[in-house]
Amino acid sequence: MFTGLKPYPEYENRGPSRLSRVPSPWSVRRLKRVVRNIVEQSDTRRSGDKYIALEHVESWTGRVRIDDSATFEGLIKNFSTGDVLFGKLRPYLAKVVRVDFDGVCSGEFFVLRPVDDAVASDFLELVMRSAQVINEISSSTFGARMPRADWAFVGGVLLALPSQAEQEAIVKFLGHANARIGRAIEAKRKMIALLDEQKRVSLNLIVTHGTGPPTDIRDNGFLCLDAVPLHWETPRLARCLTRVEQGWSPAAAEGALRDDQWAVLTLSAVQRGQFNRYALKPIPVGESVPTQMETSDGDLLLTRSNTRDRVGDVAVVRGVRPKTIISDLIYRLIVDPKMLKTEFLCLVLLSELGRSQIMRDARGSSGTMPKIAQSHIGSWRIVMPPLSEQDRICAEVDEDSRRADVARLRLEQETELLSEFGTRLTSDVVTGQLDVRKAAAELPDLDPADLAGEDIEDIDAVAEEFLDGDEP
């Protein structure tokens, strides 16, 4: 269905660059002439109302996750079945959804309701999600902290509108097309999840059982392990560390970071075993900096406080810039090199053995991020094979991770390609750059959800050709 699409026979220039190529039979009207901006607001939520916040809507797809327990701040708006919600804050302009139930939403949505047959709500949803409309509205946003769109501008946006029958054809075609693209994306995401699970299982197995053939084992009732190799030790971590250091967090400086300026790492520098060298903030010039907190390649960092799933995250520093210190939310663990390899300890703390103890000890009151004390770190039990075996374990985990990461990257690139393809295809169809009337007429009159059993055609090559600028 993605091949053989052609442009319309004739186009006209309707003024602005976005409308310089409009199919001749289409009309051009301002948004405020074909929809009402519903502003019925309330500061209370009625019992049973379904509530939609900006974060509940997936960008570009319009899928909604309803959370009946979600709270809200400020005013809310009422909406009705068939209305189109359009996020008015700049980071959320692509949050567009046509609702099929009555409810309430954040006041940061425009609630758009068609007023006549000039535009159907399902076609309006697709038009408002098109990149051209999003970009035009984004250019008009104002405000320093949270730039937002204003109805005075949004209502004046020009839309190119085909006939009602042609709108139905476009909605039908894109419903089928986006369903196929969505299933292809979902299949790749499942493969990514399987790779992640395979990587996790491999890490746990190698770190706790070694790389060689099975050897004599012994029970370890104090660990979350059934057994470990007989010649391995299982000490508390305090025995293997020379010290634990906590960083320092000054107020961040304004402006760009200079090469000769000190900087402090943020929590996002430590990401599930990966070190992000760019996650830092500049320190004001002239500030008295504790230089002993400067981090170097090979340091093992552990987050002292974070969200529940990220507290106790670890990473070995690689490629850090000079004059960079750790913050007070990060610990640096200094290991005894006669007992432990830094890289091996990092793997142990990433494994289920490490994470189970970290999650057990992370403390925090309701509404706060849990924290880990230095006394917790020293109490954790670890596995400790001979140093030569630690080296072999690190090498094997690294090789397994490299293969998995290469496959994951390829799948992520393919997923992004398909997502771009869907976005570009929608924009080209709703703006009349491609004529889909014939293709739509050949499609079955089924809801796209009913096509779940249909084979997904190989659309990767079609997407690449389409995004390269060639005619599909």
C-alpha positions as CSV (number, residue, x, y, z in Angstrom):
1,M,0.0,0.0,0.0
2,F,3.0,2.3,0.3
3,T,4.1,1.9,-3.3
4,G,2.6,3.6,-6.4
5,L,1.4,6.8,-4.6
6,K,1.5,9.8,-6.9
7,P,1.0,13.6,-6.5
8,Y,-2.3,15.2,-7.4
9,P,-2.7,16.2,-11.1
10,E,-2.8,20.0,-10.4
11,Y,-1.6,22.3,-7.6
12,E,-2.1,26.0,-6.7
13,N,0.0,28.4,-4.7
14,R,-2.2,29.7,-1.9
15,G,0.3,32.2,-0.4
16,P,2.4,31.2,2.6
17,S,5.3,28.8,1.9
18,R,3.4,26.0,3.7
19,L,0.6,26.4,1.3
20,S,2.6,27.0,-1.9
21,R,1.5,23.6,-3.2
22,V,-2.1,22.9,-2.5
23,P,-4.2,20.5,-4.7
24,S,-6.5,22.6,-6.9
25,P,-9.9,21.3,-5.6
26,W,-8.9,21.8,-1.9
27,S,-10.1,24.9,0.0
28,V,-8.0,26.9,2.5
29,R,-9.6,28.2,5.7
30,R,-8.4,29.5,9.0
31,L,-8.6,27.1,12.0
32,K,-10.9,29.3,14.0
33,R,-13.4,29.3,11.1
34,V,-13.9,25.5,11.2
35,V,-13.4,24.7,14.9
36,R,-14.4,26.1,18.3
37,N,-11.8,26.5,21.0
38,I,-13.7,25.1,24.0
39,V,-12.7,26.9,27.2
40,E,-15.2,25.4,29.7
41,Q,-13.0,25.2,32.8
42,S,-13.3,24.0,36.4
43,D,-11.0,23.8,39.4
44,T,-12.6,20.6,40.5
45,R,-12.8,17.1,39.1
46,R,-16.1,15.3,39.2
47,S,-16.3,11.7,40.5
48,G,-15.8,9.3,37.6
49,D,-14.3,11.8,35.2
50,K,-11.5,10.4,33.1
51,Y,-8.5,12.8,33.2
52,I,-5.9,13.4,30.5
53,A,-2.7,15.2,31.3
54,L,0.0,16.2,28.9
55,E,2.2,13.3,30.0
56,H,-0.6,10.8,29.3
57,V,-0.5,11.4,25.6
58,E,2.3,9.8,23.4
59,S,3.8,12.3,21.0
60,W,3.0,11.9,17.3
61,T,0.8,8.7,17.7
62,G,-2.0,10.1,19.9
63,R,-2.1,7.0,22.1
64,V,-3.5,7.9,25.5
65,R,-2.7,6.3,28.9
66,I,-5.5,6.9,31.3
67,D,-4.5,7.0,35.0
68,D,-7.6,7.2,37.2
69,S,-5.5,8.0,40.2
70,A,-3.7,10.9,38.6
71,T,-3.8,14.3,40.4
72,F,-3.9,17.7,38.8
73,E,-2.8,21.2,39.5
74,G,-4.6,24.4,38.4
75,L,-7.6,24.5,36.1
76,I,-8.9,21.7,34.1
77,K,-11.1,21.7,30.9
78,N,-14.1,19.6,30.0
79,F,-14.1,17.8,26.7
80,S,-16.6,15.7,24.7
81,T,-16.4,12.7,22.4
82,G,-14.9,13.7,19.1
83,D,-12.9,16.7,20.4
84,V,-9.3,17.1,19.5
85,L,-6.9,17.9,22.3
86,F,-3.7,19.9,21.3
87,G,-1.0,20.6,23.9
88,K,-0.2,24.3,24.0
89,L,3.2,24.1,25.8
90,R,6.2,24.0,23.3
91,P,7.6,20.7,24.5
92,Y,4.2,19.1,24.1
93,L,2.9,20.6,20.9
94,A,3.1,17.2,19.3
95,K,0.7,15.8,22.0
96,V,-2.5,15.6,19.8
97,V,-5.3,13.2,20.4
98,R,-8.9,12.8,19.3
99,V,-10.9,11.6,22.3
100,D,-13.6,8.9,22.0
101,F,-15.1,9.6,25.5
102,D,-16.3,12.5,27.6
103,G,-13.9,13.7,30.4
104,V,-11.6,16.4,31.6
105,C,-8.0,17.4,30.7
106,S,-5.2,19.7,31.8
107,G,-5.8,23.3,31.1
108,E,-2.6,23.2,29.0
109,F,-4.5,21.7,26.2
110,F,-6.5,23.5,23.5
111,V,-9.8,21.6,23.2
112,L,-10.8,21.9,19.5
113,R,-14.3,21.0,18.3
114,P,-15.4,21.1,14.6
115,V,-18.3,23.4,14.0
116,D,-19.4,22.2,10.5
117,D,-18.7,19.7,7.8
118,A,-15.7,21.5,6.6
119,V,-13.4,19.3,8.7
120,A,-14.0,16.0,10.4
121,S,-12.5,15.5,13.8
122,D,-10.4,12.5,12.8
123,F,-9.0,14.4,9.9
124,L,-8.4,17.5,12.1
125,E,-6.3,15.3,14.5
126,L,-4.0,14.2,11.6
127,V,-3.6,17.8,10.3
128,M,-2.8,19.2,13.8
129,R,-0.2,16.5,14.2
130,S,1.5,17.2,10.9
131,A,5.0,18.6,11.2
132,Q,4.2,21.7,9.1
133,V,1.5,22.8,11.5
134,I,3.5,21.9,14.6
135,N,6.5,23.9,13.4
136,E,4.4,26.9,12.5
137,I,2.7,27.0,15.9
138,S,6.0,26.3,17.7
139,S,7.6,29.4,16.1
140,S,4.9,31.6,17.7
141,T,5.3,30.4,21.3
142,F,6.2,32.9,23.9
143,G,7.5,32.8,27.5
144,A,11.0,32.1,28.9
145,R,10.4,29.2,31.2
146,M,7.6,27.2,29.5
147,P,6.9,28.7,26.1
148,R,3.3,28.3,25.1
149,A,1.0,28.9,22.1
150,D,-1.7,31.5,22.2
151,W,-5.1,31.0,20.6
152,A,-4.9,34.4,18.9
153,F,-2.2,32.9,16.7
154,V,-3.3,29.2,16.6
155,G,-6.8,30.2,15.5
156,G,-5.4,32.0,12.6
157,V,-3.4,29.1,11.2
158,L,-4.4,28.3,7.7
159,L,-5.5,24.7,6.9
160,A,-5.8,23.1,3.4
161,L,-9.0,21.1,3.5
162,P,-10.2,18.5,0.9
163,S,-13.8,17.5,0.5
164,Q,-15.5,15.4,3.2
165,A,-15.3,12.3,1.1
166,E,-11.6,12.8,0.5
167,Q,-11.0,13.4,4.2
168,E,-12.6,10.1,4.9
169,A,-10.3,8.4,2.3
170,I,-7.2,10.0,3.9
171,V,-8.2,9.0,7.4
172,K,-8.8,5.4,6.2
173,F,-5.5,5.2,4.4
174,L,-3.5,6.6,7.2
175,G,-5.4,4.4,9.7
176,H,-4.2,1.3,7.9
177,A,-0.7,2.7,7.2
178,N,0.0,3.8,10.7
179,A,-1.4,0.5,12.1
180,R,1.2,-1.4,9.9
181,I,4.0,0.9,10.8
182,G,3.0,0.7,14.5
183,R,3.1,-3.1,14.4
184,A,6.5,-3.1,12.8
185,I,7.8,-0.7,15.4
186,E,6.2,-2.8,18.2
187,A,7.9,-5.9,16.8
188,K,11.3,-4.2,16.9
189,R,10.7,-2.9,20.4
190,K,9.9,-6.5,21.6
191,M,13.2,-7.6,20.1
192,I,15.0,-4.8,21.9
193,A,13.3,-6.0,25.2
194,L,14.4,-9.5,24.5
195,L,18.0,-8.4,23.9
196,D,18.0,-6.4,27.1
197,E,16.7,-9.4,29.0
198,Q,19.3,-11.7,27.4
199,K,22.0,-9.2,28.4
200,R,20.7,-9.1,32.0
201,V,20.6,-12.9,32.3
202,S,24.0,-13.3,30.8
203,L,25.5,-10.7,33.1
204,N,24.0,-12.4,36.2
205,L,25.2,-15.8,35.2
206,I,28.8,-14.9,34.3
207,V,29.3,-12.6,37.3
208,T,28.0,-15.2,39.8
209,H,29.3,-18.4,38.2
210,G,32.3,-17.5,36.2
211,T,33.3,-18.1,32.6
212,G,34.7,-21.6,32.6
213,P,33.0,-25.0,32.9
214,P,31.1,-25.8,36.1
215,T,33.3,-26.3,39.1
216,D,32.7,-27.4,42.6
217,I,30.2,-25.1,44.3
218,R,29.1,-24.4,47.8
219,D,25.8,-23.1,49.3
220,N,25.6,-19.4,50.4
221,G,22.4,-18.9,52.4
222,F,23.3,-15.3,53.2
223,L,23.3,-14.3,49.5
224,C,20.5,-14.1,47.0
225,L,22.4,-17.0,45.3
226,D,21.9,-20.7,45.6
227,A,25.6,-21.4,45.2
228,V,29.0,-20.0,44.0
229,P,32.2,-21.7,42.9
230,L,34.0,-23.3,45.8
231,H,37.2,-21.2,45.4
232,W,35.4,-17.8,45.4
233,E,35.2,-15.6,48.4
234,T,32.0,-13.8,49.5
235,P,33.2,-10.9,51.7
236,R,31.4,-7.8,52.7
237,L,32.3,-4.9,50.5
238,A,33.8,-2.9,53.3
239,R,36.7,-5.4,53.4
240,C,37.5,-4.6,49.7
241,L,37.3,-0.8,49.8
242,T,40.0,1.6,51.0
243,R,37.5,4.4,51.3
244,V,34.2,5.9,50.1
245,E,34.1,9.6,49.1
246,Q,31.1,11.8,48.7
247,G,31.1,14.7,46.3
248,W,30.2,18.4,46.6
249,S,27.4,20.4,44.9
250,P,27.9,24.1,44.4
251,A,25.4,26.4,42.8
252,A,25.6,26.1,39.0
253,A,26.9,29.0,36.9
254,E,25.1,30.6,34.0
255,G,26.3,30.4,30.4
256,A,28.4,28.0,28.5
257,L,31.2,25.9,30.1
258,R,34.7,27.2,29.3
259,D,37.6,24.8,28.9
260,D,39.5,26.2,31.9
261,Q,36.3,26.2,34.1
262,W,35.5,23.7,36.8
263,A,32.3,21.6,36.4
264,V,30.3,19.2,38.5
265,L,28.8,15.9,37.3
266,T,25.0,15.5,37.5
267,L,23.1,12.4,38.5
268,S,22.5,11.5,34.8
269,A,26.2,11.0,34.4
270,V,25.7,7.5,35.9
271,Q,23.4,5.5,33.7
272,R,23.1,1.8,34.3
273,G,26.8,1.0,33.9
274,Q,27.4,3.7,31.3
275,F,29.2,7.0,32.1
276,N,27.8,10.1,30.3
277,R,30.7,12.6,30.2
278,Y,28.4,15.4,29.0
279,A,26.1,15.3,32.0
280,L,27.7,18.2,34.0
281,K,27.1,21.8,35.1
282,P,29.5,24.7,35.1
283,I,30.8,26.0,38.5
284,P,31.0,29.8,38.9
285,V,34.5,31.1,38.1
286,G,36.3,32.0,41.3
287,E,34.4,29.5,43.4
288,S,36.6,27.6,45.9
289,V,36.5,24.1,44.6
290,P,37.6,21.0,46.6
291,T,40.0,19.7,44.0
292,Q,40.3,16.4,45.7
293,M,36.8,15.7,44.4
294,E,38.1,15.8,40.8
295,T,37.2,12.6,39.0
296,S,39.5,10.6,36.7
297,D,39.1,7.8,34.2
298,G,38.8,4.5,36.0
299,D,36.8,5.9,39.0
300,L,33.8,3.9,40.1
301,L,30.8,6.1,40.8
302,L,27.6,5.2,42.6
303,T,24.6,7.4,42.9
304,R,23.7,8.2,46.6
305,S,20.2,9.4,45.9
306,N,17.9,9.1,42.9
307,T,14.5,7.7,41.9
308,R,13.7,4.2,43.2
309,D,14.9,2.4,40.1
310,R,18.1,4.5,39.7
311,V,19.4,4.9,43.2
312,G,22.6,3.0,43.6
313,D,23.3,3.1,39.9
314,V,27.0,2.6,39.0
315,A,29.4,3.3,36.2
316,V,33.2,3.4,35.6
317,V,34.4,6.8,34.4
318,R,35.6,7.0,30.9
319,G,36.6,10.0,28.9
320,V,35.9,12.6,31.6
321,R,37.1,16.2,31.0
322,P,39.7,17.7,33.3
323,K,38.4,19.9,36.1
324,T,35.3,17.9,36.7
325,I,34.2,16.9,40.2
326,I,31.5,14.6,41.6
327,S,28.4,16.0,43.2
328,D,27.2,15.4,46.7
329,L,24.6,12.9,45.3
330,I,27.4,10.7,44.0
331,Y,29.8,8.4,45.9
332,R,33.2,7.4,44.6
333,L,34.3,3.9,45.6
334,I,38.0,3.3,45.9
335,V,38.8,-0.4,45.8
336,D,41.7,-2.3,47.1
337,P,43.5,-3.3,43.9
338,K,44.9,-6.4,45.6
339,M,41.4,-7.8,46.0
340,L,39.1,-6.3,43.4
341,K,39.1,-5.0,39.9
342,T,37.0,-1.8,39.6
343,E,35.3,-3.0,36.5
344,F,34.4,-6.3,38.2
345,L,32.8,-4.6,41.2
346,C,30.8,-2.4,38.8
347,L,29.4,-5.6,37.2
348,V,28.6,-7.1,40.6
349,L,26.6,-4.0,41.7
350,L,24.7,-4.1,38.3
351,S,23.8,-7.7,38.8
352,E,20.8,-9.0,40.6
353,L,23.1,-9.8,43.6
354,G,24.1,-6.1,43.9
355,R,20.7,-4.6,43.0
356,S,18.8,-6.7,45.5
357,Q,20.9,-5.4,48.3
358,I,20.9,-1.8,47.0
359,M,17.1,-1.8,46.8
360,R,16.8,-3.3,50.2
361,D,18.9,-0.6,51.8
362,A,17.6,2.5,49.8
363,R,15.7,4.6,52.3
364,G,13.4,7.6,51.8
365,S,10.2,9.1,53.2
366,S,7.1,9.2,51.0
367,G,7.5,11.7,48.2
368,T,11.3,11.9,48.4
369,M,14.1,10.2,46.5
370,P,15.5,7.2,48.5
371,K,19.1,7.5,49.7
372,I,22.0,5.1,50.4
373,A,24.3,5.6,53.4
374,Q,28.0,4.8,53.4
375,S,27.3,2.2,56.1
376,H,25.0,0.4,53.7
377,I,27.7,0.1,51.1
378,G,30.1,-1.5,53.4
379,S,27.6,-4.1,54.5
380,W,26.8,-5.5,51.1
381,R,28.0,-9.0,50.3
382,I,29.8,-9.5,47.0
383,V,31.4,-12.4,45.2
384,M,35.1,-12.2,44.8
385,P,36.9,-14.7,42.4
386,P,40.7,-14.5,42.0
387,L,41.9,-11.3,40.1
388,S,42.8,-13.3,37.0
389,E,39.3,-14.7,36.9
390,Q,37.8,-11.2,37.4
391,D,39.7,-10.1,34.3
392,R,38.2,-13.0,32.3
393,I,34.7,-12.3,33.6
394,C,35.0,-8.6,32.6
395,A,36.2,-9.5,29.1
396,E,33.4,-12.0,28.5
397,V,30.7,-9.6,29.8
398,D,32.2,-6.9,27.6
399,E,32.1,-9.1,24.5
400,D,28.5,-10.2,25.2
401,S,27.4,-6.6,25.8
402,R,29.1,-5.4,22.6
403,R,27.3,-7.9,20.5
404,A,24.0,-7.1,22.2
405,D,24.6,-3.4,21.9
406,V,25.3,-3.6,18.2
407,A,22.1,-5.5,17.6
408,R,20.2,-3.1,19.8
409,L,21.5,0.0,18.1
410,R,20.5,-1.4,14.7
411,L,17.0,-2.1,16.0
412,E,16.8,1.4,17.5
413,Q,17.8,2.9,14.2
414,E,15.2,0.9,12.3
415,T,12.6,1.9,14.9
416,E,13.5,5.6,14.4
417,L,13.4,5.2,10.7
418,L,9.9,3.8,10.8
419,S,8.8,6.5,13.2
420,E,10.2,9.2,10.8
421,F,8.5,7.4,7.9
422,G,5.1,7.5,9.6
423,T,5.5,11.2,10.5
424,R,6.6,12.1,7.0
425,L,3.9,10.0,5.3
426,T,1.2,11.6,7.5
427,S,2.4,15.1,6.7
428,D,2.6,14.5,3.0
429,V,-0.8,12.9,2.8
430,V,-2.7,15.4,4.9
431,T,-1.1,18.3,3.0
432,G,-2.0,16.8,-0.4
433,Q,1.5,16.0,-1.6
434,L,0.4,12.5,-2.2
435,D,-2.9,11.3,-3.6
436,V,-4.1,8.3,-1.7
437,R,-7.7,8.1,-2.9
438,K,-7.1,5.1,-5.2
439,A,-5.1,3.3,-2.5
440,A,-7.8,4.0,0.1
441,A,-10.5,2.6,-2.1
442,E,-8.7,-0.7,-2.4
443,L,-8.4,-1.1,1.4
444,P,-11.0,-3.0,3.5
445,D,-13.5,-1.2,5.6
446,L,-12.0,-2.4,8.8
447,D,-10.8,-0.7,11.9
448,P,-6.9,-0.8,11.8
449,A,-7.0,-2.7,15.1
450,D,-8.7,-5.5,13.3
451,L,-5.7,-6.0,11.0
452,A,-3.6,-7.4,13.8
453,G,-3.5,-10.8,12.2
454,E,-2.4,-9.6,8.8
455,D,1.2,-10.1,7.8
456,I,3.4,-7.0,8.2
457,E,5.1,-6.3,4.9
458,D,8.8,-5.4,4.9
459,I,8.5,-1.6,5.0
460,D,12.1,-0.8,6.1
461,A,13.3,-0.5,2.5
462,V,10.2,1.5,1.5
463,A,10.8,3.8,4.5
464,E,14.5,4.4,3.5
465,E,13.5,5.1,-0.1
466,F,10.7,7.5,1.0
467,L,12.9,9.4,3.5
468,D,15.7,9.7,0.9
469,G,13.3,11.8,-1.1
470,D,12.4,9.3,-3.8
471,E,8.8,8.8,-4.8
472,P,7.5,5.7,-3.0
